[in-house]
Amino acid sequence: MKKRKTRARAVIAAAPDGTETGYPSVSLAAERTGGQAARISAACRTGIPYRGVIWRYAGEN
């Protein structure tokens, strides 16, 4: 079988206390935090916090 190309984008979760946690993909971040991938993606796009955390794509300011 061929390996599928992925479009995974790394994300960073910035907690209110200033700690940042990086994840290699939105789906893995959702799995580890118990959140929803679609909501994390939306939070990255809009800047609105999700589950008390500010989400952003890695490499973006």
Buried (B, 14 or more C-beta within 10 A) or exposed (E): EEEEEEEEBBBBBBEEEEEEEEBEBBBBBBEEBEBEBEBBBEBBEEEEEBEEBBBBEEEEE
